Amino acid sequence: MNDDTLSAHSLVWDLTPIYRELDDPAFQADLAWVESHFPAFAASFRGRLGERLGDALDAWERITEHLNRIYLYLHLRHAANLEDEEVKNRLHAVNQLLDRLHGEHATFFAIELAALPEEVCVRQIAIDARCHRLRPWIEEVRRQRPFLLSTEVEAALTRRATFGPGSWSAYYDEVEADLRFALPEGSATLEETLHRLRVEPDPDQRFAILVALNQGLGGAFARFSAQVLTMVVGGKRVEDQERGYQHPMEYRNRSNRLPASVVTALHQAVERVAAPLCQRYYRLKARLLGLSCLRWSDRNAKLPFADRTRIPYDEAVPLVCAAFASFSPTLAQLATRVVTVRAIDAQLRPAKQSGAFNYSVVVPEGQCHSYVLMNYQESNNDVMTLAHELGHAVHGLLAGATQGALLASAPMAYAETASIFAEMTTFRFLRARLSGEGGNRSALLALLMERIEDFINSVVRQIGFSAFEQEVHGHQGRLSAPEVSRIWQRSLHRYYGPEGEVFTYEATENLWCYISHFHNPFYVYAYACGELLTQSLYAVQGKMGSDFEARYLDLLRAGGSRDLQELLAPFGLDPGSESFWSEGIAVSLGAMLTEAEALADHMS
């Protein structure tokens, strides 16, 4: 990796390997190809899957690759500038076209595949290599049979999808990007405000920033956010009833291929075991900050002795790649590839989508693309975010090359394992480097505290979000902003303790408004699942020695071809065990907290 690779222009991604521009003839050719192949797909395979399932799967995979390339480009262009009207208009038009094509010509596919007699599927899988390769995909479609509606109803739902609850969520992203908050030094975007809240050293100034954030999210934006949530929750409730799902989380659990009992055990373990440890951690933090009780603005505050060195992007990238290399040269090579092809947009700028994400897909001819968006502001937290998203990226590249377009994506509950494993690898690399520099206790404690907070934010905070969602989805009637705020604050008290015991909760009532994950119901518990799976993997790494890397890479290459039980069996782990989640908490948060308390006592 040379200096040119990390020059200033590398902060913005290069999308020309996908298409050169919106009017690229290749873009128009892909659209025309899809427009002709949808009707051809229906004409060739409707009513004939029993004899031609392999041909149909092959054709559907080719269509999926073309759709992947089209949507990858449009969504990345939109995320890079939410105010670009030309891109928004093109995305809307393409959504309408493809929803219509899918509704008219492809709805039959899942319904007929799910309805095929079992002996027909078994025979096709036995005699056709294409069916054999895609057996997990076939089985997943067939598991949805009880919840599929008639072809006519499914087609109608697909045709109108562009105008459904998802359209509210897309508009929400645009409105959120326009928000500005009145900070002491001037107007700031949401990303800038959240960053200032993390890095401000003065507790009163931190609280002033929180007040500005909470006020800026209130009023009209809170009412708008409540309306978006009402549309998402209401639309889901009606469709769940029509399809026969028994409770609001059932669809997500099934898409994650996790039994409800496992998901319930995860939630219970976090509330019973992790939440008390979380509160114990924040008592330690209050002591180190010299405070008797924390305000919510102190939750992610830097410790007085924390490393406040700004880490430029051109230093962060080699650092993360070196951390990957310390565990696996294969992962380091893939991460370096993402950087060198300029597939990261790290620049902080107005109108850009907030937060961070990775978008990995397989496009025609089996080519894999993996792009990362983040808003880099030179903090340690941003370095970890870079590691997190590059973890997703290498997962996408490995799975895409191995599994192809239909099986590349792992369910969300285990997709987060790769990203959090990347964070842990980077943490361990930084920790080893600090130890090698003399083992400065205060620096080690600060790093350890930051990692504990990452864990808490991935596990306790996300399960708290899930509990909030469960109450929101159980609410009957319209969701007003004050009612959502009451539900929100109940969830804070449930996981972080009653008012005044660990935290005071002044200026928190509107903080639910900026969390867009709530528009993708029950997405959030995947973070907790991924964190605890990662910690369980780390716990067995030392026992497995040199075998671990190969098995871990095999886990990543599996994509969506195996369920969680199958993925973890090579490591001797059983996520169906009642003690699995609580043991994961004990070997990670419990151990790190005990170490942090010991370090803090030595510094007293």
C-alpha positions in Angstrom: 0.0 0.0 0.0 1.8 3.2 -1.2 1.1 6.9 -0.5 -0.8 7.3 -3.7 -3.3 4.7 -2.6 -4.2 6.8 0.5 -4.0 10.2 -1.0 -6.8 12.7 -0.3 -9.0 11.5 -3.3 -9.1 8.1 -1.7 -11.5 9.3 0.9 -14.2 9.2 -1.7 -15.1 5.9 -3.5 -14.7 5.2 -7.2 -17.9 3.7 -8.6 -16.6 3.5 -12.2 -16.0 -0.3 -12.0 -19.8 -0.6 -11.7 -20.9 2.1 -14.2 -19.2 5.2 -15.3 -22.3 7.4 -14.8 -26.0 7.3 -14.6 -26.3 7.4 -18.4 -23.6 4.8 -19.0 -24.6 2.6 -21.9 -23.7 -0.4 -19.8 -26.3 0.7 -17.2 -29.0 1.1 -19.9 -28.0 -2.3 -21.4 -28.4 -4.0 -18.0 -31.8 -2.5 -17.6 -32.8 -3.6 -21.1 -31.4 -7.1 -20.4 -33.5 -7.4 -17.2 -36.6 -6.0 -18.9 -36.4 -8.7 -21.5 -35.4 -11.6 -19.3 -38.1 -11.3 -16.7 -40.9 -12.2 -19.2 -38.7 -14.8 -20.7 -38.1 -16.4 -17.3 -41.9 -16.7 -16.7 -42.5 -18.0 -20.2 -39.8 -20.7 -19.8 -40.4 -21.9 -16.3 -43.9 -21.2 -15.0 -45.5 -24.5 -14.3 -42.4 -26.5 -15.3 -40.1 -26.3 -12.2 -40.6 -30.1 -11.6 -38.7 -30.9 -14.8 -36.5 -27.7 -15.2 -35.6 -26.6 -11.7 -31.8 -26.5 -12.5 -32.4 -24.3 -15.6 -34.7 -22.0 -13.6 -32.2 -21.6 -10.8 -29.4 -20.8 -13.3 -31.6 -18.2 -15.0 -32.7 -16.7 -11.7 -29.1 -16.4 -10.6 -28.2 -14.5 -13.8 -31.1 -12.1 -13.2 -30.1 -11.6 -9.6 -26.6 -10.7 -10.7 -27.9 -8.0 -13.0 -30.2 -6.7 -10.4 -27.4 -6.6 -7.9 -25.2 -4.4 -10.2 -28.1 -2.0 -10.9 -29.1 -1.6 -7.3 -25.5 -1.4 -6.0 -24.7 1.6 -8.2 -28.0 3.4 -7.5 -27.9 2.9 -3.7 -24.3 3.9 -3.4 -24.8 7.1 -5.5 -27.9 7.9 -3.4 -26.0 7.3 -0.1 -23.1 9.5 -1.2 -25.5 12.5 -1.8 -29.1 12.2 -0.5 -29.9 15.5 -2.1 -29.1 14.5 -5.7 -32.5 14.7 -7.4 -31.3 13.1 -10.6 -30.2 10.0 -8.7 -33.4 9.9 -6.5 -35.6 10.1 -9.6 -33.6 7.4 -11.4 -33.8 5.1 -8.3 -37.5 5.7 -8.0 -38.1 4.9 -11.6 -36.0 1.8 -11.5 -37.7 0.6 -8.3 -41.1 1.0 -10.0 -40.0 -0.8 -13.2 -38.4 -3.7 -11.4 -41.2 -4.1 -8.8 -43.6 -4.3 -11.8 -41.5 -6.8 -13.7 -41.0 -9.0 -10.6 -44.7 -8.8 -9.7 -45.8 -9.8 -13.2 -43.2 -12.3 -14.2 -41.4 -13.8 -11.1 -43.8 -14.0 -8.2 -44.8 -17.5 -9.3 -41.2 -18.8 -8.7 -41.1 -18.9 -4.9 -44.7 -20.1 -4.7 -44.3 -23.0 -7.1 -40.9 -23.9 -5.7 -42.3 -24.0 -2.2 -45.3 -26.2 -3.4 -43.2 -28.8 -5.3 -43.6 -32.3 -3.9 -40.7 -33.3 -1.6 -39.8 -36.3 -3.8 -39.5 -34.0 -6.9 -37.0 -31.7 -5.1 -35.0 -34.6 -3.7 -34.7 -36.1 -7.2 -33.7 -32.8 -8.8 -31.0 -32.2 -6.2 -29.7 -35.7 -6.7 -29.4 -35.5 -10.5 -28.6 -31.8 -11.2 -25.4 -30.3 -9.9 -26.9 -26.8 -10.0 -29.7 -27.8 -7.7 -27.3 -29.6 -5.5 -25.1 -26.5 -5.1 -28.2 -24.3 -4.3 -29.9 -26.9 -2.0 -29.7 -24.5 1.0 -31.4 -21.7 -1.0 -34.1 -24.1 -2.2 -34.7 -25.3 1.3 -35.0 -21.8 2.6 -37.6 -20.9 0.0 -39.5 -24.0 0.8 -39.5 -23.2 4.5 -41.5 -20.1 3.7 -44.4 -22.1 2.2 -46.8 -21.6 5.2 -46.4 -17.8 5.0 -46.8 -17.3 1.2 -50.0 -15.8 -0.2 -51.6 -16.5 -3.6 -49.6 -15.6 -6.7 -52.1 -12.7 -7.4 -51.7 -11.2 -3.9 -47.9 -11.6 -3.8 -47.7 -10.0 -7.3 -49.9 -7.0 -6.1 -47.7 -6.6 -3.0 -44.6 -6.6 -5.1 -45.9 -4.1 -7.6 -46.8 -1.5 -4.9 -43.6 -2.1 -2.8 -42.1 1.2 -4.0 -44.9 3.1 -2.3 -45.0 1.0 0.9 -43.5 1.7 4.4 -40.0 1.5 2.8 -40.6 4.7 1.0 -41.2 6.5 4.3 -37.9 5.1 5.6 -36.1 6.4 2.5 -37.5 9.8 2.9 -36.6 9.8 6.6 -32.9 9.4 5.6 -33.1 12.5 3.5 -34.8 14.5 6.2 -32.3 13.3 8.8 -29.4 14.3 6.6 -30.8 17.9 6.6 -30.9 18.2 10.4 -28.6 20.8 12.0 -27.9 21.1 15.7 -27.0 24.3 17.5 -23.7 23.6 19.2 -21.6 26.3 21.0 -19.2 26.5 18.0 -22.0 26.7 15.5 -24.4 24.6 13.4 -23.5 20.9 13.1 -24.8 17.8 11.3 -26.0 14.7 13.2 -22.7 12.9 12.6 -20.7 15.9 13.8 -22.9 16.3 16.9 -22.6 12.6 17.9 -18.8 12.8 17.4 -18.6 16.0 19.5 -20.6 14.2 22.2 -18.0 11.4 22.3 -14.9 13.5 22.3 -15.8 16.6 24.4 -13.7 16.4 27.6 -15.8 18.8 29.8 -18.8 17.2 31.4 -21.0 20.3 31.4 -20.2 21.0 27.7 -21.0 17.3 26.9 -24.4 17.8 28.6 -25.0 21.0 26.6 -24.3 19.0 23.4 -26.7 16.3 24.5 -29.4 18.9 25.2 -28.8 20.5 21.8 -29.1 17.0 20.2 -32.3 16.1 22.1 -33.9 19.5 21.3 -32.9 19.3 17.7 -34.5 15.8 17.4 -37.7 17.0 19.1 -40.7 19.0 17.7 -41.5 18.4 14.1 -38.8 15.8 13.6 -40.0 13.7 16.5 -43.5 13.9 15.1 -42.2 12.9 11.7 -40.2 10.0 13.1 -43.2 8.8 15.0 -45.3 8.8 11.8 -42.6 6.9 9.9 -42.5 4.3 12.8 -46.3 4.1 12.7 -46.2 3.3 9.0 -43.5 0.7 9.4 -45.1 -1.0 12.4 -48.7 -0.8 11.0 -47.7 -2.1 7.6 -45.8 -5.0 9.1 -48.7 -5.8 11.5 -51.2 -6.1 8.6 -48.9 -8.2 6.5 -47.9 -10.5 9.4 -51.5 -11.2 10.1 -52.2 -12.0 6.4 -49.2 -14.3 6.2 -49.9 -16.0 9.5 -46.9 -15.0 11.6 -47.7 -15.5 15.2 -45.7 -12.6 16.7 -43.8 -9.6 15.4 -40.3 -11.1 15.6 -41.2 -14.4 13.8 -40.3 -13.2 10.3 -36.9 -11.9 11.4 -36.2 -15.0 13.4 -37.0 -17.2 10.4 -34.9 -15.1 8.1 -32.0 -15.4 10.6 -32.6 -19.1 10.7 -32.7 -19.0 14.5 -35.4 -20.8 16.5 -37.5 -18.5 18.7 -36.2 -20.3 21.7 -32.6 -19.3 20.9 -33.5 -15.7 20.3 -35.4 -15.6 23.6 -32.4 -17.2 25.4 -30.2 -14.4 23.9 -32.5 -11.7 25.1 -32.9 -13.2 28.6 -29.1 -13.7 29.0 -28.4 -10.1 28.1 -31.0 -8.8 30.5 -30.1 -11.1 33.4 -26.3 -11.3 33.0 -25.0 -8.5 30.8 -27.2 -5.6 32.0 -26.0 -5.9 35.7 -22.4 -6.1 34.4 -23.1 -3.1 32.2 -24.3 -1.1 35.3 -21.2 -2.2 37.2 -19.0 -1.0 34.4 -20.6 2.5 34.4 -20.2 2.7 38.2 -16.5 2.1 37.6 -16.5 4.8 34.8 -18.2 7.3 37.1 -15.5 6.7 39.7 -12.7 7.2 37.1 -14.5 10.4 35.9 -14.8 11.6 39.5 -18.6 11.7 39.3 -21.1 10.3 41.8 -23.7 9.6 39.1 -23.5 9.8 35.3 -25.6 11.9 33.0 -26.5 10.2 29.7 -24.0 12.5 28.0 -21.2 10.8 30.0 -22.1 7.3 28.7 -19.5 7.3 25.8 -17.2 10.0 27.2 -13.5 9.6 26.9 -11.7 9.0 30.2 -9.3 11.8 31.4 -6.3 9.6 30.6 -7.6 8.3 27.3 -5.6 8.6 24.2 -7.0 11.6 22.4 -4.6 11.5 19.5 -6.3 12.1 16.2 -5.7 9.3 13.7 -5.7 10.5 10.1 -7.3 8.1 7.6 -4.0 7.4 5.9 -2.7 6.1 9.3 -5.9 4.2 10.2 -6.0 2.1 7.0 -2.5 0.6 7.4 -3.2 0.1 11.1 -6.4 -1.9 10.5 -4.8 -3.9 7.6 -1.8 -4.7 9.9 -4.2 -5.9 12.6 -5.9 -8.2 10.0 -2.5 -9.5 8.9 -1.6 -10.4 12.5 -4.4 -13.0 12.4 -4.8 -13.9 8.7 -2.8 -12.8 5.7 -5.8 -13.8 3.6 -8.1 -11.3 5.3 -5.4 -8.6 5.1 -5.0 -9.1 1.4 -8.8 -8.7 0.9 -9.0 -5.6 3.1 -6.1 -4.1 1.2 -7.9 -4.9 -2.1 -11.0 -2.9 -0.9 -8.7 0.1 -0.2 -6.6 0.0 -3.4 -9.7 -0.2 -5.7 -11.0 2.9 -3.8 -14.2 1.1 -2.6 -14.4 3.2 0.6 -16.1 6.6 1.0 -14.9 7.9 4.3 -15.2 11.7 3.8 -17.5 13.6 6.1 -19.7 16.0 4.1 -23.2 17.5 4.1 -26.0 15.5 2.4 -24.1 12.2 2.8 -25.9 9.3 4.6 -25.0 9.2 8.3 -23.5 6.2 10.0 -21.6 3.4 8.2 -22.4 0.3 6.1 -20.9 -2.2 3.8 -22.6 -3.3 0.5 -21.3 -6.5 -0.9 -22.8 -8.3 -3.9 -22.1 -10.7 -6.8 -22.6 -9.2 -10.3 -22.6 -10.8 -13.8 -19.8 -13.3 -14.5 -19.4 -14.0 -10.8 -17.5 -10.7 -10.1 -17.7 -9.6 -6.5 -18.0 -5.9 -5.4 -17.7 -4.7 -1.8 -18.1 -1.0 -1.0 -17.9 0.7 2.4 -19.4 4.0 3.5 -18.4 5.7 6.7 -18.0 9.2 8.1 -14.4 9.3 9.3 -13.5 11.9 11.9 -10.1 10.6 13.1 -11.1 9.2 16.5 -10.3 5.7 17.9 -14.0 4.9 17.5 -13.7 5.7 13.7 -10.7 3.3 13.5 -12.9 0.5 15.0 -15.7 1.4 12.6 -13.3 1.1 9.7 -12.3 -2.4 11.0 -16.0 -3.3 11.5 -17.0 -2.4 7.9 -13.8 -4.0 6.4 -14.8 -7.2 8.4 -18.1 -7.1 6.5 -16.3 -6.4 3.3 -13.9 -9.4 3.5 -16.8 -11.6 4.5 -18.7 -10.5 1.4 -15.8 -11.1 -0.9 -15.0 -14.6 0.4 -18.7 -15.7 0.4 -19.5 -14.1 -2.9 -16.5 -15.9 -4.7 -17.5 -19.2 -3.1 -21.3 -19.2 -3.1 -22.5 -17.0 -5.9 -25.3 -14.5 -6.0 -28.0 -16.5 -4.4 -26.1 -17.8 -1.4 -23.5 -15.1 -0.7 -25.4 -13.3 2.0 -25.4 -14.7 5.5 -28.4 -14.0 7.7 -28.0 -10.8 9.7 -27.6 -12.7 12.9 -24.3 -14.2 11.8 -23.2 -11.6 9.3 -22.3 -9.4 12.2 -19.8 -12.0 13.5 -17.3 -11.1 10.8 -17.4 -7.4 11.5 -17.1 -7.8 15.2 -14.4 -10.4 14.9 -12.5 -7.7 12.8 -13.0 -5.2 15.7 -11.7 -7.7 18.2 -8.7 -8.5 16.0 -7.9 -4.8 15.8 -8.4 -4.4 19.5 -6.0 -7.2 20.3 -3.5 -5.9 17.9 -3.6 -2.4 19.5 -3.4 -4.0 23.0 -0.4 -6.1 22.1 1.3 -3.0 20.6 0.7 -1.0 23.8 2.0 -3.9 26.0 5.1 -4.0 23.8 5.6 -0.3 24.4 6.0 -0.8 28.2 2.6 -1.7 29.3 1.4 1.8 30.4 -1.4 1.0 32.8 -3.5 4.1 32.1 -3.3 3.6 28.3 -4.2 -0.1 28.6 -7.1 0.7 30.9 -8.4 3.4 28.5 -8.2 0.9 25.5 -9.9 -1.8 27.6 -12.7 0.5 28.7 -13.3 1.5 25.1 -13.6 -2.1 24.1 -16.0 -2.8 27.0 -18.1 0.1 25.8 -18.1 -1.3 22.2 -19.3 -4.6 23.7 -22.0 -2.9 25.7 -23.2 -0.9 22.7 -23.3 -4.0 20.6 -25.0 -6.2 23.2 -26.8 -4.4 25.9 -27.8 -1.3 23.9 -29.0 -3.4 20.9 -31.0 -5.8 23.0 -32.4 -2.7 24.7 -33.4 -1.5 21.2 -35.0 -4.8 20.6 -37.0 -4.6 23.8 -38.1 -1.1 22.8 -39.2 -2.5 19.4 -41.1 -5.3 21.0 -43.1 -2.8 23.0 -43.6 -0.5 20.0 -44.8 -3.4 17.8 -47.2 -4.5 20.6 -48.7 -1.0 20.9 -52.2 -0.8 19.6 -53.2 2.3 17.7 -51.3 5.3 16.4 -47.9 5.9 17.8 -47.5 9.5 19.0 -44.1 11.0 19.6 -44.7 11.4 23.4 -45.9 7.7 23.6 -42.8 6.5 21.8 -40.6 8.6 24.0 -42.2 7.0 27.1 -41.6 3.5 25.7 -38.0 4.6 24.9 -37.3 5.8 28.4 -38.7 2.6 30.0 -36.2 0.6 27.9 -33.3 2.8 29.2 -34.3 2.2 32.8 -34.7 -1.5 32.2 -31.1 -2.0 31.0 -29.2 0.8 32.5 -30.9 1.1 35.9 -33.5 3.3 37.6 -33.2 7.0 37.5 -30.3 8.2 39.6 -28.9 4.8 40.4 -26.3 4.8 37.7 -27.5 7.4 35.2 -29.8 10.4 35.2 -31.9 10.5 32.0 -32.5 14.2 31.4 -32.5 15.2 27.8 -32.9 11.6 26.4 -36.6 11.4 25.5 -36.1 12.1 21.8 -32.9 10.0 21.2 -34.9 7.2 19.6 -35.7 9.5 16.7 -32.3 9.2 15.0 -32.0 5.4 15.0 -33.0 4.4 11.5 -32.6 0.6 12.3 -36.1 0.7 13.7 -37.4 1.0 10.2 -36.0 -2.5 9.6 -37.8 -4.3 12.4 -35.8 -6.4 14.8 -32.6 -6.0 12.7 -30.8 -4.9 15.9 -30.5 -8.1 17.9 -28.1 -9.3 15.2 -25.4 -7.1 16.7 -25.7 -8.8 20.1 -25.8 -12.2 18.4 -22.6 -11.4 16.4 -20.7 -10.0 19.4 -21.4 -13.0 21.6 -20.7 -15.5 18.8 -17.4 -13.7 18.2 -16.5 -13.8 21.9 -17.3 -17.5 22.0 -15.0 -18.1 18.9 -12.3 -16.1 20.6 -12.6 -18.2 23.7 -11.8 -21.4 21.7 -9.1 -19.8 19.4 -6.2 -20.5 21.8 -7.2 -24.2 22.2 -7.4 -24.8 18.4 -4.1 -23.3 17.5 -3.2 -23.1 13.8 -6.5 -24.9 12.8 -8.5 -21.9 13.9 -7.8 -19.6 10.9 -8.7 -22.1 8.3 -11.9 -23.0 10.0 -12.8 -19.3 10.5 -12.2 -18.6 6.8 -14.4 -21.6 6.0 -17.1 -20.0 8.2 -16.9 -16.8 6.2 -16.9 -18.6 2.8 -20.1 -20.4 3.8 -22.2 -17.2 3.3 -25.8 -18.2 3.6 -25.2 -21.9 2.9 -25.3 -23.1 6.5 -27.3 -22.4 9.6 -25.7 -21.3 12.9 -25.6 -24.8 14.3 -23.6 -26.0 11.2 -21.3 -23.0 11.2 -20.2 -23.4 14.9 -20.0 -27.2 15.0 -16.3 -27.2 13.7 -15.4 -25.1 16.7 -17.2 -27.3 19.2 -19.8 -24.7 20.0 -23.6 -25.2 20.4 -25.7 -22.1 20.2 -28.8 -24.2 21.1 -27.3 -24.8 24.6 -29.1 -22.9 27.3 -25.8 -21.7 28.7 -24.3 -20.6 25.4 -25.1 -16.9 25.6 -24.5 -16.4 29.3 -21.1 -18.1 29.0 -20.3 -15.8 26.1 -21.0 -12.8 28.3 -19.0 -14.3 31.2 -15.8 -15.0 29.1 -16.0 -11.5 27.5 -17.6 -8.7 29.3 -17.2 -10.4 32.7 -13.5 -11.0 32.2 -12.8 -7.6 30.7 -14.6 -5.8 33.5 -12.7 -7.7 36.2 -9.4 -6.8 34.5 -10.5 -3.1 34.1 -11.4 -2.9 37.8 -8.0 -4.4 38.8 -6.1 -1.9 36.6 -8.2 1.0 38.0 -7.4 -0.2 41.6 -3.7 -0.2 40.8 -3.9 3.4 39.5 -5.8 4.6 42.6 
